[in-house]
Amino acid sequence: MKKFLPKLFLVFLIFLPLSFASPKTFAFGVFTKHSTPVLLTGPQSWDSVRVAHPSIFFEDNTIKLWFAGHNDQYWSSGYADSLNATDFSKYANNPVLFWDTNNQSEPKNFNTPSVFKDGSTYKLWYTSTPDDTTNFRVGYAESSNGFVWNKITYNALSLSSPTWGAGSQAHPFVLKVGSEYKMWFSSTDGGNWQIGLATSPDGITWTPYAGNPIITKTQIWEHNDFGGSSVIFDGTTYHMWYSTNSPFSINYATSPDGISWIKPADKNPVVLPGAPGTFDNQVVADPSVITLPNGTTLIYYTALGPYNSQTKLRIGLAADGPLPNGNPTPTPTPSPMPPATTKIVVVPGFGGSWNADAFLNCKSSGYEGNWILNPLAESIYSPLTDSLSRAGKLPLLYAYDWRKQIPDTISGLTQFIDANTVPNEKVDLVAHSMGGLLSTGYLQTSQQNNRLDHLVTVGSPLNGMPHAYPAWAAGKAWNDNFLFRSAMTILLKRCNKLHNLTDFESVHQYVPSIQNLLPTFNYLRDKKTKQLKSTSSLHIQNNWLPIGLSNPFFGVVVGTISGNNQKTLTSIIVKNPTNKQVNKGLWLDGNPTDKEYTKTGDGTVLGISSVISGATNTMLPLSHTGVIQNPLGVQTILDFLGIPSVQALTAQEPTSALVVMSYPSIFEVTDPDGKTKHDTSGIVAFANPKKGKYKLILQPKKFGNDIIVAQFLSDGRTLWKEYKHNSIFPKFATITFDEKNPIEDVMK
């Protein structure tokens, strides 16, 4: 297979799907490329290196896109959709088809998805391979919603010698004509890649055409190898777009039966690489073609070239007709109804997002890569995003640099919402913890220009929280919240070491958002007078809250969900700081001597701090994590958004963790049960880890990498050890975790 594509790709380029009813008479004009890619890599790690192999399906005025993503280790398949053909929103729970590391019989790569809908069932054919270089096979999966797939077989064609194509099969494109399924696929028997045909009565059992291959090099504009294809049947004629390489081009052919093909000279080639410096100046391949009801034909394709100073595989678009207002709907009404709210933006809280370069190299700006969901927070937010998906909604997780002050992050959320909506479209917004400050700030800033239908804050410190005081006053992370403590520990350990700073200096320089979390209510009790100090008299004050939102909330339905009946810090008893502390700027409003607690809170945020006057305020007997993770919390969120009930996943709240970090590196860690986790942007995390031995395999990307092993214990202690790997060769090690008898130096 490597002969078909340059080694850089480690892949083959593909085709595309559709079960879209084409017009009886089909014709297309001159194709014009969109000037920029329509799908980029990231921000999640699974597709951070490459995106390719589009598979387009048109349904309910929505362009649905399945595509392949690469994380520099293997291929998986994901989903995105668009209402205007160019702006795609990626599914929050991507990838949707991927390697199950617990199943050793599975192939490692799930590539080149080809999807269409047959009745109520989504059907997907894909290329599977254990190593992306040999033994390519066509697999098959089914789904009721296009997100959760049941893998039926890894080898649907089951070809054997001397049948043509027995060596390798890839790039499947499937079309159902009448009661018969037709699959065009690429194969090689040691020579160049060519295109063959197979038929099936059920899409599972296939019979290859005896005269294969059916598409070979016959024209001057064709080149050595044939990759992915995409076919439209208009009732009388089959129309195929296919790619060849060395050099790359996308070409066109017609056939009366899907077997014998004519390649018209006046139509070919259809798409060529762009001019030097453009995002597709090296590769155009894997066409996926649909025709909209207005007659406009769209070709989505794999592209390679420079864009934003990086050369990567991305997905481009060419169209033979205009897309007025960016809207592919062919017959807009004079007063169009706003699109139904189907997208739910989920904003995590403090510590819920991760960027390896920013964290491990302590950078406040100029860092590489995108922000992603912190692996330590996956079990916290996955019950909600999974329930939204199963309810037919599209969750969009917004990962952001929560270290910055709220006013500096509002524009990012605004851009994210705008990029994932079309004119008149609104989203629902679910914001947890500190994410509620950002989200209410977005509404207050956008006012009448907001793009929200519903906004619900969940466990959000809308009037601050007392345990922000020790963090801002002295750089101390108390143990009231696990995610807060773990994120703060990682930042302080790295910033202190790399920049020779104290905890206090690191917080003020690299985590200024903590000032936005200080209480606006009286919370410091003078040990001598027994009286609460007025916040207006303090040296340290919140510089952002309160937001000041009021009903009718600029037309948005606003609600809050708060936890209750949990031991929650309500006030801190303080004494006067020493002169030495004052000279260092520490504990200016009082040195803590004791704490006071109440049961009217979620364990982190007080009930009085998490409500909005005039909003729909709901109180649940849950913890700060439980209000977003527990089935009762998830169902309450769905009820507020008007989404039908689904059975939510159950997940255990994280109280301890084993975390392995290294950047830049590629590594994996296998737990005592044999389950392997691959690094997500420089981190592997096991929440509530089992006792036992964890196997590490690490390939550094530079000489002298740090390997960090952090043990966050349930009793509040943190054991931290950094190891220097002075080699460019792989590291193999065993990490022993035992919470009852912990030791710091655990890696051997």
N, C-alpha and C positions, 0 to 999 in steps of 0.2 A: 504493500500500500504506500510505502514511502516514495515509490517512484512517481506516484500520481501528484503529490504535493511536495513543495520544499520542506525540508526537515523542520524549519521554523514552526510550521503549523502543527506538526505531530497529528495530523488529521486529514480527513477527506472532506470535500465540500459538497454541499447537497442540494436538494430539491425543495419542493414544497407541496402542501396539501390543500385540499379544499373540497367541501361538499356543498359548494355554492351553485345555485341554479344559474347557468349561463344563458344568455340570449340565443335565440335560434340562429340568427345571422351574426357571425363574429368577424370583427375587423379591428385592427389597431393602427395607430398613427406613429409618428416619430416620438421616441421616448426622451424625456428630459430628466436629468438627475436632480434630486434634491441636493442642495449645496453642502449639507453637513450630514453626518450619520444620524439615523433615526433611533439607533439603540447603541449605547455605550457600555463599556465594562463597568462592573461594580454597581452599587457601593458594597454589596456583600462579597465575601471572600470567594464564594463558589464560582463566580464568573468574573473575577477581578483581573484575569490575564487575557482572556479572549471571549468574545461572543461571536457566534457564527451560525450557519445552517438554519435560516428562518423557515418556519412553516406557518402559513397564513390561512386563517379561516374567517369567513364573514358571517356574523350572526347578530340579529337584533341591532342593526346599525352600528355594530362594534367590530373593529378589526382585532381579532384575537391572534396572538403570536406565540407560538412555541418555538424555542430556540435552544441551542447548545451553548454551554458556558464551561470555561476551563480555569482551574485554579493553580495551574503550573504543575499539577500532578495527574489529573484525570478529568474526563468530560462528564458533565451531568446535563440534564435538560430542565429548562424553566419556562415560565409563562409571563406574558405581558399583554396589555391591550391598549387600544387607542380609539378615540372617537373622531379623530381628524387625520389619520393616516401617518402622521409624523411625530406626534408626542405620545410616547408609550409609558405606561405605568407598570412597573414590575410587581409581580405578586410577592407579598411580604414573606410568605413561607417557602419561597424558592430555595432549592430546586424541587421540582415535582417528580422527577424520575432520576434516581441516583443509585449509586453502589451501596448495597447493604453490607457493611463491614462485618456483620455477624453471620453472613451467609458466604462461606468460602467458595461455594460452587458458582456464585454469581460472577459475571464479567465485571471488570473494573470501570469500563467506560460505557456511558449511555449517550449516544451521539446521534445527530441528524434526525430529529423527530419529524414524522410525517403524520398529520392529524386530520381526520374529518369526523363528522357526526353522522351516525347511522341510526335514525330514529331518535331514541333518548340516550343513546350510548356514544360516548366519544371513543374513537379507536385510534391507536397510535402505533405506528411501525417505526423502528429505530435501528441504528447500527450498533451492535455490541462487539466488544473486543476486550480481551484481558490486558493487553499492553499497548494498544493503539498503534501497533506495527504489524501484527499478524492475526490470522484466524478471525477475520471480519465476518460477522454473521448478522442476519436481519432478525430482530426480535419483535415481539408484539405485546401490547398492553391495552387494557380497557379501563374506562372511568365513567362515572355518572355525572361528574361536574367539570372534568378537565383539569382538576388539581390533584386529586388522590387517585393513583393508578394501581391497578392489579396486574402484575407481570404474568402473562399467560405462558410465554415461551421465549427463550433466548435464541432459538434457531428455527424460525418459521419456514424457511425454504427447504432445509434438509436436503441439499443437493449432494450427489456423490458422483465420483468419476465413473464413466468418461463424460458425463453431462457437462456442457459448457457452463462455467460459473461455479463449479464445485470448489475451486480453490478459495475464493473469497467473495462475499456479497456485501454490498454497501449501498448507501444513498437510495433507500426505497421511497418511491412515490406511489400512492395507492388511490385509485378512483373506482367508484362503484357505478357501473353502467347496467341498468336493469337489475337483474338479480346476480350479476357476475362482478366479482372484484378483479381489477387489473392492476398489477404491480410492475412498474418500470424500475429497474435497479441496475447498478453498475457492478462490473465484475472483471476479473482478469485471471487468466490461466498462465501467468508468468510473463505475459507480454503487456501491451498497453491496456488501459481500462476502457471498456466499451459498455454499451447499454443493452440489456436484455429485457424480456417480458415473461411474466408468469401470471396465471389466472387461478381463481379460487371460487368455490361456491359459498364460502363462509368467512374468508379473510384469515383463516388459520391454516388450512391444508392447501398447499400450492402445487400447481403443475407447471413446470417451465415450458416455454414454447420450443418446439423441436428445432426451429430454424435460428435460434439465438446464435450470435448477437443480432439485434435489429437496427442498431445505430452504430456505425463505424465511420472512420474518416473517409470522406469522398469528395470534400470540397476544399478549396484553397484557404478559405477563412477558418477552417477547422484545424485543430492542432492535435497533439499526440494522444492525450488522454481525455476521456469523457467522464464528467463527474455527475452532480445531481441534476435531476430533471423535474419539470413541473408541467402538468398536462391539463388542458381544458377540453371538454367534449361539448360541442354546441348542438348536438342532436344528429348531425350528419358527418362532422369532421372532427378529428382529434388535432389539437394544437399543442405542440410541445416546445418548451424553452429548455435548453440544456447548456451546460458549461463545458468548455475544454480549456486545457492549460498549455503553457510553454509556447507563446505567451497566452494569457488568459483572455477569454471572451465568453459572452452569453449569446447563444444562437437560437434559431427558430426553424421548426419543421412542421409539416402537416401530413395527415394520414387519413384515409377513409376507414381503416380498420384497426389502427393502433400498432400495426406490424410493418407495413410498407410505408416509408416516409419520403416526402419531397422537401427539399431544402431550397426555397426560393432565393435567388441571388439578389433580388431587389429588396429583400427584407433583412439580409444578413451582412455582417453580424449586428445584433440588436444593441448590445451594450459592450463597450470597450473600457479598459482602464483610463482613468482621468489624467489630466496634465500633471507635470511634475509639481510636487508640493500639495496635491489634493489628497483627501483621505482614502481614495481608491486608486491611486496611481500605480499600484503593484498588482492587485488582484481584484477581479470581479468574477464571482462564481455563485453556485448554489441558488439559482433563481427560484423564487416562489411567487406564483402569479395568480392574481384574482382580477375579475372584471366586476366593477361596481354596477349597480342598477342603472346608473346614468350613462354607462358605456365606457367610462374611464378604466383603463387597464393599468394595474399597479404591478411592478416587479420589485420585490424585495430580494436583496442579494447580499452575500458575504463580500466584504471589502477589506482591503489591506492598504494602508498608506499612513502618512503622518497626519496627526490631528492633536491639537493641544500639546504639542512638543513630544508626543509619543506615537510610535508606530505599532499598531495593534490590529488584530482582526476585529471588525465591527460590522454592523448591518446598515446597508444603504437602501435607497429607494429611487426608482425611476418610474415616471408616469407619462402616459401619452395624452393627457388632458389636464387642464388646470384644476386645482383644488381651491375653489373660492372660499375665502375666510378660513382656510385650513379645515374645511368640513367636507367629508366624503359623502354625506347624505345627498342623494341626487336631486330631491325635490323639496327643498326647505319651504316651509309655510311662511307667509308674511309675518306672523307673530309666533315663532316657534316656542313650544313648551320647554321649560328647563328640563334637562335630562334628569331622570330619576337618580336619587342619591344611592350610589352603589359602592362608593369608595369610603373607607374608614381610615383616617390618618391616626396612627397610634404614636404618642410621644412619651418615651420612657423618662424616668426621673434621674436624679443625681447618681452618677456612676453607671448608668444603664447603657452608655455608648462607649465604644472603644476605638482607639487608633494607636497601633503599636509604636509608630515613630514618635507621636506626640507624647505617649505615656513613657516608654522605655528610654527615650532620648531627651525627655523633659523639654519639649519644644512648645511654645505658645503660638507659634506661627511658622510657616515655611516647612511644615512637615509633609511627608509623602503619604499617599493613599487616602482613602475615604474613611469616614466614621461608619462603624457598623454596630450592630447590637453586641453588647458585651456578653461573651459566652457565659459569664457568671449570672447573667440576667435572663438567659434563654428560658429556663424553667418558670420564671416569673411571668413572662409575657406570652409564652406559647399557648397556654389554655385559652386566652382571649383571641389571639389571631387565628388559631385553629377553629374555634367556634364560629368566628365571623366567616371564615372560608366555607365551612360546612353549611352555613346559613345562606350561602350564595352571594356574599359580599366580598369585596376585594380589600383586604387590609394592607395599608401602606405604612410601614414603620419608618419613622423619621429619626435617624440617628444624628446626633449633633455634638458640638463641643460644649458640654455642660460646664466646663471650667470658666467660660467667659461669663461676664455679667449679662443679665437678661436683655437689656437694651441692645446688646451687640449680637444677639442670636435671633432676634425677631425677624430680621430681613431674610435670614436663611430659611426659616419656616415659611415665610411668605413666598419666596421663590419656589420652594418645594411644592406647596399647594398649587401655585399658578402653573407649574410645569406639568402637574398631573391632572389638570382640568382643562376643559375647553370653555369658550364663552357661554355664560348662563349656567354652567355646571357648578354644583355645590358638593361639599364633602361633609361627613360627620367627623368630629375630632374627639378622640378619647385621650386624655392626658393624665399620666400618673405622677404623683409626688411633685418634684420640681418641674416636671413637664407642664403642670397646671399653671405655674407662674409664666412660663413661656407662652402657653396657649391663650391665657387671658390677656397677656401683653399683646399678642397678635390681634385679638379682637378689639382691644382698646385703641390700638394704633391704626388698624384698618378701618374701624368704624363701619360706615355704610358700604365700604368697598370690600368687606370681608367675603369669603367664599364658603361660609359655613351654613349648614342646616341645623345641626345640633352640636353643642359643645358640652362635654361632661368632664369635670375634674374628679380624679379619684385619689383620695388620700393626699391632697395637695396642701402644703403649708401656706395658704393664701394670706395669712398674717404672721408667717414665720414660725420657727420652732426653737426652743431653748438650747438644744444641743449644738446649734450653730455657733453659740457664744464661745465655748472652749476652742473650737476650731479657728475662729477669727481672732480671738483675744490672745491665743497662745500657740496655735497650730496643733491642737490636741484633738484627735478623733476618738470620741467616746463610743461605747459599744452598743448604743441603743438601736442601731440599724446596721445589718450585716453588709449590705451593698455599699452604704456610705463608708463604713470602716475599711472594707477591702480596697475600694477605689482610692481612698485617701492614703492608705498605707503604701500602695504601689507608687503613687505619685511622690509622696514624701521621701520614700527610700531612694528613688532614682534621682529626684531633683537635688536632694541634700548631697548625694554622692557626686553627681556630675558637676554641680555648680558650687559645692562647698557652702551650702546654706543651712540655716537652722529650720526647724519645722515652721516656725512663725514666718520667717522670710519666704520660704517656699510657698506657703499658702497665699500670702499677700501678693506674691509675684506671679504665681502660676494658677491659682484657683480663686480669683477675685469674686466668683459667683457666690461664695459663701456669705459675703456681706448681704446679698439679696435674700438670704434665708434667716437673718436675725429677726427676732420677734418685734412686732409693733406694739404688743401689749406689755404690761409690767411683769417682769419675770425674774429679776435679781432681788433677793431678799437680804437686807443688811443683817449680818449675824448679831450685831450689837443692839440695834434698835428694833429688830424683828419686823421692820416695815419693808414693803416692796418699794424699790427705787422707781421713780418715774422714768420711762424710756426717753422722754424729751430732755432729761438732764444727763444722760449718759454720754461718755466720750465716743463709744461705739454704737452706731445706729444704722438701721436699714436704710439704704439709699435708693430703694426701688418701690417697696410696698408702702401703703396698700395701693392696689390697682385702681379702685374707685369705679368699678363697673356697676351699673344700675339698670333695673328693668325699664324699657323693653329690650335691652341688650342688642341694639342695632338690628333687630329682626331675627336674632338667633335664639333657638330654644336652648337655655342654659340650665345645667343641673350639676349637683355635686354628690359624691358618694363618699361617706366617711366611715372609718372604723371606730369601734367603741368597745368598752369593757376590757381594755388591755392596760397594763401598768405603763403609764406614760409620764415622762418628765414634764412637770408643770412649772417648777421654779428652782433656782439655784441659790443656795445660801452662800454668801461671800463675806470675806473680811477684806480689810484694806491691803493692797499690794505692798510689798517691800520696796524700799528705794531702789534696790538693784533691779527688781522687776520693772519698775516705772522707767528707769533709765534705758531699759531694753524694749520698752513699749509693750510690755506684757501685762495682762490682767488689769488694765487701766480702770475698769469699773468694778473690780473686786476679784479676789483670789478664791476660787471655790473651796468650801470646806464640807459641804453636804448637799444632798439633793432632796427635793420634794416631789412626790408622785401623786397621780390621780388615776382613776379608772375610766375617766371620760376622754378617751383617746384611743389611737390604734397602736400604741407602743412607740411611735415616733412622732406623730402629729396630733396635737390636741383637737378635740371636736370643735371648740370655739374658733380654731384657726383655719378650719377646712370647709367652711360654709360661705355662701354668697347670699346676701340679702336680696330677696325677690326671686331667687332661683328655686328650682325643685331640689330640695336638700334631703338626702336619704342617709340614715344611719344604720349600720350593720354591725353585728357583734363579731367583727373580724379584725385581724392585724393589718399593719401597713402593707405588707405583701399580700395578705389574704384578700383585701378588697379588689385587687386586680387579678389574682391567681385562683382563688377559691371558686368552686362552681356557683356558690351563692352570689359572690361578687360579679362573676362573669354574667350570670343570668340577669342580675340587676342592671348591668350596663346594656345588655341586649334589650331589656324591657324599656329602658329610657329611650333607646334609639328606635323603638318600634320594630324590632327584628324578632321573628318567630323563635321560639325556644329550641335549643339543641342541647344535647347532653354534653356538658363541658368535660374536658380531660381533667384528671386529678393529678396534682404535682405536689411534691413535698417542698416546703419552704426551706431555702438554704440557710443553714446555721453554721456550717463549716465547709471548707473547700481545700482541695489540693490544686495548685495552679503552677503550670510550667510556662515560662516565657523566654523567648529568644528572638532577636530581630537584628538583621534580616536573616532568616533561616526557613527551611522547610522541615517540619518534624511531625512525628506522631507518637502518641502514648497509648499503650495497651493496658487496660486495668486488670485486676486479678481474675475477673470472669472472662477475659479474652476479648472484650469489646475495645475496639480501637477508635480513638479520636484523632483527627488530623488538625493541625494548627489552623486557627482562624486569625489570620493577620497577626502572627507572632505569639499566639496564646492558645493553650489547651487548659481547660478547667473542668474539674470533677467536683460538683456540688455534693455535699454530704458523702464524702468518699468512704469506700470500704477499707478495712484493714487489709494490708497485703502488699505485694510487690507490683510495681508499675514499670513496664518496659518502655524505654525511650529510644527512638531512632531519630537522629537529627542530622540534616545536611546543611552546613552553614553556607551562606552566600558571600561571606567575607572572612578574612583571617582575623582571629581574635574575638570571636563573638562571646558575649556574656550569655550564660544559661542560668536562669533564675528559677529557683524552686521556693514557692511560698506556701506555708501551711497556715491556714486561717482556722483556728480551733474554736470549738463551740463555747469554750469557757472564756473567750475574749482574747486569748493570747495569739500572737502571730510569730511563727518561726520562719526566718528569711535567710536564704543562703544563695550567694552568687558564685558561679563557677566560670572560670575563664577557659574557653576552648581555643587554644592556640594552634589551630590546624584548619586546613581547607577540606580535610577528609571527614567522613561521617563519624558521628559520635554514637556509640551504643552504651547504654547505661541502665541500671536498675534503681528505682526510687522506692524506698520502703516507707509506707505510711502506717502509723499506729497512733491513733489519737489518745489512747490511754497511757501510752509510754512514748511520747514524742521526743525526737531528737532533731537537732537543727541540720546536721550534716547527713542527709538521707540519700544522697545519690552516690552510687558506686559503679 
